[in-house]
Every structure is written in structure tokens, then in C-alpha cells.
Amino acid sequence: MPKKFFESWLISSIKSGIGRKLFIWFLLMTLIATGGVSWLSYRQASTILQRDAYQLLFSTLSLKTEFIIEFFTEKIRNLNTLAFSRTNLHLLENLIDAWKKSGQPLNEFIKNPIWLELTSEPGEDLKEFQQSYGYINLYLTDNQGNVLFATQ
């Protein structure tokens, strides 16, 4: 019986003038407060997520930049090692001298047994270097850009 009394009292108060006005005002205040808190929470979460995304992208950019710089530094170090190797310099000098002495065009000189003899041992070292470090090809060129030796 008390339950029915409460329900009938609630319905009658909502239908009556002052009860209805109070109900509507409390409902509006609750909705406005809840909406305000929700909007503030959304703004704060949005700001935090944007800041975190920016920091993550910046960190990724920094790491990739370091990786690229280290990659090319290592490649330049490898190529400098090859370029200033006495064996490779000696091979290049011998190839240039033999080519000039032969008087042949370069495309014929590389088929000459002298070229094969000069490049057999040092050429294997260069091919091993190429395979070890993952280069597609290595070239020995003279000052005019003529390719006197290629690993492939």
C-alpha cells in the first residue's frame, strides 16, 4: 500500500503546478550539469589524445631520422673502406694501365684474358664484399667514368 501511495503522490505532484515546475527545473539542471561535465571531459580527452599522438609521431620521426643517418653513415664508411683499399687502388691502376697498353675499346678489353687475369683474385674479394653488405653491384671506374670492373 505505501508503494501505491508514493506512486500516486509522485504522479499527482508532477501533474500539479509547483511539483511539475520543480521536477522540470531539477531535470533541466541535471541535464545541463551532465552536459557540461560531458563536454569538458570530451575536450580534455581530445586534447590529451592529440598531445599523445603528436608526441608519438615526433618520437617515431626522431627514431627513423637516426636510423637513416646511421644507415648512410655506415654505407659511406663501407665505401670509403673500399675506395681507399690498397688492393682496390692497385687493381684499378693495373686495369687502367693494361687497358691503355692494349689499345682496345673497353667493351673488347673486358673480354681479354689479361683483364680476366687481373680481376680474378681481387674481383672475388669485391664480390664477397658486395654479397656480405648487400650491395647490388660494385664498380671500379676511371676518372672519365669508364667502368673497368663490375661485380655483376
Backbone as CSV, one residue per row, in Angstrom:
resi,resn,N_x,N_y,N_z,CA_x,CA_y,CA_z,C_x,C_y,C_z
1,MET,0.798,-1.192,0.000,0.000,0.000,0.000,0.850,1.271,0.000
2,PRO,1.979,1.319,0.774,2.777,2.527,0.721,3.353,2.777,-0.675
3,LYS,3.599,1.703,-1.402,4.156,1.876,-2.739,3.141,2.563,-3.643
4,LYS,1.922,2.147,-3.590,0.876,2.756,-4.409,0.672,4.213,-4.013
5,PHE,0.766,4.455,-2.719,0.586,5.826,-2.244,1.683,6.718,-2.813
6,PHE,2.945,6.231,-2.773,4.083,7.009,-3.285,3.919,7.274,-4.776
7,GLU,3.529,6.242,-5.537,3.343,6.400,-6.980,2.247,7.405,-7.284
8,SER,1.149,7.297,-6.581,0.046,8.231,-6.836,0.443,9.646,-6.418
9,TRP,1.223,9.762,-5.321,1.674,11.091,-4.891,2.629,11.693,-5.924
10,LEU,3.565,10.847,-6.471,4.534,11.317,-7.468,3.811,11.774,-8.732
11,ILE,2.858,10.990,-9.179,2.122,11.341,-10.403,1.299,12.605,-10.190
12,SER,0.668,12.694,-9.049,-0.154,13.883,-8.796,0.716,15.129,-8.630
13,SER,1.931,14.980,-8.000,2.786,16.147,-7.846,3.351,16.595,-9.182
14,ILE,3.637,15.651,-10.059,4.157,16.035,-11.364,3.069,16.741,-12.162
15,LYS,1.850,16.277,-12.019,0.739,16.877,-12.751,0.339,18.223,-12.157
16,SER,0.591,18.413,-10.882,0.180,19.668,-10.258,1.154,20.774,-10.607
17,GLY,0.865,21.986,-10.328,1.622,23.148,-10.722,3.028,23.225,-10.164
18,ILE,3.219,23.310,-8.843,4.547,23.508,-8.249,5.415,22.267,-8.383
19,GLY,4.822,21.094,-8.201,5.575,19.847,-8.332,6.113,19.665,-9.740
20,ARG,5.268,20.015,-10.669,5.669,19.906,-12.064,6.809,20.877,-12.366
21,LYS,6.697,22.093,-11.916,7.745,23.083,-12.162,9.062,22.671,-11.503
22,LEU,8.998,22.171,-10.272,10.223,21.727,-9.593,10.864,20.544,-10.338
23,PHE,10.035,19.625,-10.764,10.540,18.460,-11.486,11.259,18.892,-12.766
24,ILE,10.628,19.777,-13.513,11.226,20.247,-14.766,12.534,20.999,-14.480
25,TRP,12.567,21.865,-13.443,13.773,22.603,-13.115,14.903,21.676,-12.673
26,PHE,14.598,20.703,-11.834,15.639,19.753,-11.415,16.121,18.916,-12.604
27,LEU,15.191,18.547,-13.460,15.574,17.789,-14.655,16.484,18.623,-15.551
28,LEU,16.143,19.876,-15.792,16.969,20.755,-16.617,18.335,20.996,-15.987
29,MET,18.375,21.244,-14.669,19.664,21.460,-14.009,20.542,20.212,-14.100
30,THR,19.943,19.067,-13.946,20.699,17.815,-14.043,21.233,17.617,-15.458
31,LEU,20.381,17.873,-16.462,20.810,17.713,-17.850,21.901,18.720,-18.209
32,ILE,21.757,19.968,-17.761,22.772,20.981,-18.051,24.095,20.631,-17.370
33,ALA,24.042,20.220,-16.105,25.269,19.848,-15.389,25.929,18.637,-16.042
34,THR,25.123,17.630,-16.383,25.668,16.428,-17.018,26.256,16.769,-18.394
35,GLY,25.553,17.606,-19.150,26.059,18.023,-20.460,27.353,18.803,-20.339
36,GLY,27.430,19.704,-19.350,28.653,20.478,-19.141,29.829,19.602,-18.767
37,VAL,29.604,18.689,-17.858,30.677,17.771,-17.446,31.101,16.893,-18.627
38,SER,30.131,16.441,-19.403,30.456,15.597,-20.569,31.276,16.380,-21.586
39,TRP,30.879,17.635,-21.839,31.602,18.459,-22.801,33.029,18.729,-22.333
40,LEU,33.201,19.061,-21.060,34.541,19.289,-20.516,35.392,18.023,-20.579
41,SER,34.796,16.874,-20.263,35.531,15.602,-20.333,35.962,15.313,-21.764
42,TYR,35.071,15.579,-22.703,35.392,15.359,-24.115,36.555,16.249,-24.547
43,ARG,36.501,17.524,-24.209,37.567,18.461,-24.580,38.904,18.046,-23.983
44,GLN,38.881,17.648,-22.722,40.121,17.245,-22.057,40.679,15.971,-22.694
45,ALA,39.806,14.990,-22.946,40.257,13.737,-23.569,40.795,13.998,-24.974
46,SER,40.122,14.870,-25.712,40.566,15.202,-27.065,41.942,15.861,-27.039
47,THR,42.142,16.797,-26.134,43.436,17.482,-26.013,44.542,16.502,-25.642
48,ILE,44.273,15.634,-24.694,45.273,14.646,-24.260,45.623,13.692,-25.399
49,LEU,44.602,13.213,-26.123,44.862,12.289,-27.234,45.655,12.961,-28.352
50,GLN,45.346,14.214,-28.652,46.096,14.927,-29.678,47.549,15.118,-29.254
51,ARG,47.763,15.477,-27.997,49.125,15.672,-27.494,49.905,14.356,-27.534
52,ASP,49.267,13.266,-27.107,49.941,11.964,-27.122,50.255,11.510,-28.544
53,ALA,49.327,11.744,-29.466,49.566,11.367,-30.863,50.730,12.173,-31.430
54,TYR,50.785,13.461,-31.125,51.886,14.306,-31.593,53.215,13.816,-31.036
55,GLN,53.246,13.507,-29.739,54.487,13.023,-29.123,54.922,11.694,-29.722
56,LEU,53.966,10.817,-29.983,54.290,9.521,-30.578,54.847,9.696,-31.987
57,LEU,54.213,10.554,-32.778,54.710,10.799,-34.134,56.091,11.447,-34.111
58,PHE,56.293,12.375,-33.194,57.596,13.030,-33.090,58.674,12.029,-32.680
59,SER,58.356,11.133,-31.751,59.320,10.104,-31.327,59.649,9.176,-32.484
60,THR,58.630,8.770,-33.224,58.845,7.897,-34.378,59.707,8.596,-35.429
61,LEU,59.417,9.866,-35.671,60.207,10.638,-36.622,61.666,10.714,-36.182
62,SER,61.898,10.957,-34.911,63.273,11.050,-34.400,64.012,9.727,-34.571
63,LEU,63.343,8.615,-34.248,63.981,7.304,-34.387,64.288,6.980,-35.839
64,LYS,63.363,7.272,-36.723,63.594,6.987,-38.140,64.700,7.875,-38.699
65,THR,64.753,9.120,-38.253,65.825,10.015,-38.693,67.176,9.473,-38.257
66,GLU,67.263,9.042,-37.006,68.515,8.459,-36.508,68.888,7.222,-37.303
67,PHE,67.896,6.378,-37.606,68.155,5.155,-38.366,68.696,5.483,-39.749
68,ILE,68.077,6.449,-40.430,68.513,6.812,-41.788,69.924,7.390,-41.761
69,ILE,70.195,8.260,-40.794,71.538,8.843,-40.695,72.567,7.755,-40.427
70,GLU,72.263,6.839,-39.516,73.195,5.750,-39.205,73.389,4.834,-40.417
71,PHE,72.310,4.558,-41.144,72.378,3.702,-42.328,73.345,4.295,-43.358
72,PHE,73.158,5.583,-43.680,74.012,6.198,-44.702,75.429,6.434,-44.190
73,THR,75.582,6.676,-42.911,76.927,6.804,-42.347,77.681,5.490,-42.504
74,GLU,76.999,4.385,-42.231,77.634,3.066,-42.385,77.972,2.798,-43.850
75,LYS,77.074,3.146,-44.772,77.328,2.926,-46.201,78.522,3.753,-46.671
76,ILE,78.597,4.997,-46.230,79.729,5.850,-46.614,81.023,5.300,-46.035
77,ARG,80.966,4.808,-44.803,82.160,4.214,-44.182,82.596,2.984,-44.975
78,ASN,81.661,2.138,-45.383,81.982,0.949,-46.180,82.607,1.337,-47.523
79,LEU,81.999,2.321,-48.166,82.512,2.731,-49.473,83.873,3.399,-49.360
80,ASN,84.096,4.151,-48.298,85.426,4.741,-48.088,86.466,3.650,-47.861
81,THR,86.079,2.618,-47.137,86.987,1.485,-46.929,87.374,0.871,-48.265
82,LEU,86.387,0.690,-49.126,86.667,0.129,-50.449,87.485,1.085,-51.309
83,ALA,87.104,2.354,-51.276,87.746,3.335,-52.161,89.219,3.536,-51.823
84,PHE,89.576,3.413,-50.565,90.964,3.671,-50.166,91.741,2.388,-49.856
85,SER,91.170,1.262,-50.203,91.858,-0.012,-50.031,93.010,-0.094,-51.031
86,ARG,94.187,-0.436,-50.529,95.364,-0.533,-51.412,95.160,-1.578,-52.493
87,THR,94.496,-2.665,-52.147,94.249,-3.731,-53.124,93.377,-3.216,-54.261
88,ASN,92.326,-2.496,-53.915,91.419,-1.977,-54.950,92.085,-0.876,-55.769
89,LEU,92.852,-0.013,-55.112,93.570,1.032,-55.853,94.594,0.416,-56.808
90,HIS,95.277,-0.605,-56.333,96.263,-1.300,-57.169,95.561,-1.973,-58.356
91,LEU,94.440,-2.629,-58.091,93.679,-3.276,-59.161,93.240,-2.241,-60.197
92,LEU,92.719,-1.117,-59.742,92.257,-0.081,-60.663,93.412,0.468,-61.500
93,GLU,94.544,0.734,-60.863,95.709,1.232,-61.605,96.164,0.216,-62.646
94,ASN,96.207,-1.058,-62.268,96.609,-2.116,-63.212,95.624,-2.226,-64.374
95,LEU,94.331,-2.122,-64.088,93.334,-2.205,-65.159,93.460,-1.026,-66.120
96,ILE,93.657,0.174,-65.579,93.813,1.358,-66.440,95.055,1.221,-67.313
97,ASP,96.175,0.811,-66.710,97.416,0.649,-67.482,97.261,-0.418,-68.561
98,ALA,96.690,-1.562,-68.198,96.530,-2.654,-69.163,95.579,-2.246,-70.281
99,TRP,94.543,-1.522,-69.968,93.590,-1.084,-70.994,94.261,-0.111,-71.964
100,LYS,95.030,0.832,-71.408,95.706,1.801,-72.278,96.746,1.113,-73.153
101,LYS,97.476,0.152,-72.579,98.506,-0.560,-73.356,97.891,-1.425,-74.437
102,SER,96.684,-1.958,-74.178,96.066,-2.856,-75.162,95.576,-2.088,-76.387
103,GLY,95.186,-0.817,-76.208,94.690,-0.024,-77.329,93.314,-0.464,-77.810
104,GLN,92.682,-1.337,-77.087,91.366,-1.841,-77.482,90.259,-0.961,-76.881
105,PRO,89.087,-0.988,-77.530,87.946,-0.342,-76.883,87.609,-1.105,-75.589
106,LEU,87.000,-0.419,-74.667,86.751,-1.014,-73.349,85.889,-2.271,-73.421
107,ASN,84.856,-2.264,-74.285,83.980,-3.445,-74.365,84.728,-4.678,-74.888
108,GLU,85.812,-4.492,-75.620,86.633,-5.628,-76.058,87.691,-5.973,-75.005
109,PHE,88.217,-4.950,-74.341,89.254,-5.177,-73.324,88.742,-6.069,-72.188
110,ILE,87.495,-5.910,-71.802,86.983,-6.723,-70.678,86.804,-8.191,-71.057
111,LYS,86.918,-8.512,-72.322,86.865,-9.912,-72.755,88.265,-10.495,-72.919
112,ASN,89.274,-9.661,-72.770,90.665,-10.030,-72.953,91.136,-10.906,-71.777
113,PRO,91.954,-11.911,-72.025,92.474,-12.755,-70.940,93.286,-11.965,-69.906
114,ILE,93.896,-10.870,-70.314,94.648,-10.041,-69.358,93.692,-9.470,-68.314
115,TRP,92.523,-8.990,-68.774,91.522,-8.458,-67.846,91.075,-9.544,-66.875
116,LEU,90.831,-10.742,-67.395,90.408,-11.857,-66.539,91.475,-12.188,-65.504
117,GLU,92.723,-12.176,-65.939,93.825,-12.478,-65.030,93.947,-11.414,-63.940
118,LEU,93.816,-10.138,-64.320,93.951,-9.047,-63.353,92.810,-9.034,-62.323
119,THR,91.621,-9.418,-62.751,90.453,-9.294,-61.873,90.077,-10.576,-61.143
120,SER,90.744,-11.669,-61.422,90.303,-12.946,-60.840,90.341,-12.943,-59.313
121,GLU,91.465,-12.649,-58.705,91.562,-12.709,-57.232,90.955,-11.484,-56.552
122,PRO,91.356,-10.262,-56.918,90.755,-9.087,-56.255,89.262,-8.974,-56.542
123,GLY,88.850,-9.441,-57.717,87.424,-9.389,-58.072,86.590,-10.247,-57.147
124,GLU,87.136,-11.373,-56.724,86.406,-12.244,-55.790,86.231,-11.556,-54.433
125,ASP,87.268,-10.816,-54.018,87.147,-10.073,-52.755,86.037,-9.026,-52.842
126,LEU,85.973,-8.338,-53.981,84.928,-7.336,-54.158,83.543,-7.976,-54.217
127,LYS,83.438,-9.120,-54.864,82.152,-9.821,-54.926,81.726,-10.292,-53.535
128,GLU,82.675,-10.743,-52.751,82.374,-11.164,-51.379,81.909,-9.968,-50.543
129,PHE,82.584,-8.840,-50.713,82.180,-7.617,-50.019,80.764,-7.218,-50.433
130,GLN,80.496,-7.284,-51.722,79.173,-6.933,-52.242,78.093,-7.814,-51.619
131,GLN,78.324,-9.093,-51.563,77.328,-10.016,-51.020,77.182,-9.855,-49.506
132,SER,78.290,-9.631,-48.817,78.244,-9.501,-47.357,77.454,-8.278,-46.916
133,TYR,77.601,-7.177,-47.637,76.959,-5.926,-47.224,75.684,-5.617,-48.001
134,GLY,75.288,-6.512,-48.900,74.008,-6.366,-49.580,73.956,-5.334,-50.690
135,TYR,75.087,-5.033,-51.302,75.072,-4.098,-52.420,74.632,-4.832,-53.682
136,ILE,73.967,-4.127,-54.567,73.516,-4.739,-55.818,74.700,-4.952,-56.748
137,ASN,75.586,-3.975,-56.810,76.734,-4.054,-57.700,77.812,-3.098,-57.201
138,LEU,79.056,-3.412,-57.477,80.183,-2.530,-57.178,80.930,-2.280,-58.481
139,TYR,81.324,-1.027,-58.695,82.020,-0.646,-59.914,83.379,-0.057,-59.576
140,LEU,84.345,-0.350,-60.434,85.623,0.348,-60.420,85.659,1.161,-61.703
141,THR,85.772,2.479,-61.560,85.744,3.359,-62.727,86.998,4.220,-62.753
142,ASP,87.363,4.646,-63.938,88.473,5.593,-64.047,87.918,7.010,-63.893
143,ASN,88.800,8.009,-64.037,88.374,9.401,-63.843,87.381,9.887,-64.897
144,GLN,87.335,9.231,-66.041,86.410,9.620,-67.080,85.063,8.898,-66.969
145,GLY,84.911,8.036,-65.970,83.660,7.332,-65.756,83.546,6.015,-66.480
146,ASN,84.637,5.543,-67.093,84.617,4.238,-67.765,84.622,3.141,-66.712
147,VAL,83.678,2.237,-66.815,83.582,1.134,-65.843,84.558,0.037,-66.273
148,LEU,85.609,-0.135,-65.472,86.631,-1.128,-65.791,86.341,-2.467,-65.112
149,PHE,85.528,-2.428,-64.059,85.176,-3.675,-63.373,83.830,-3.499,-62.696
150,ALA,83.013,-4.538,-62.749,81.721,-4.570,-62.050,81.578,-5.965,-61.447
151,THR,80.976,-6.032,-60.286,80.852,-7.347,-59.638,79.780,-8.202,-60.287
152,GLN,78.887,-7.603,-61.059,77.881,-8.414,-61.758,77.929,-8.153,-63.231
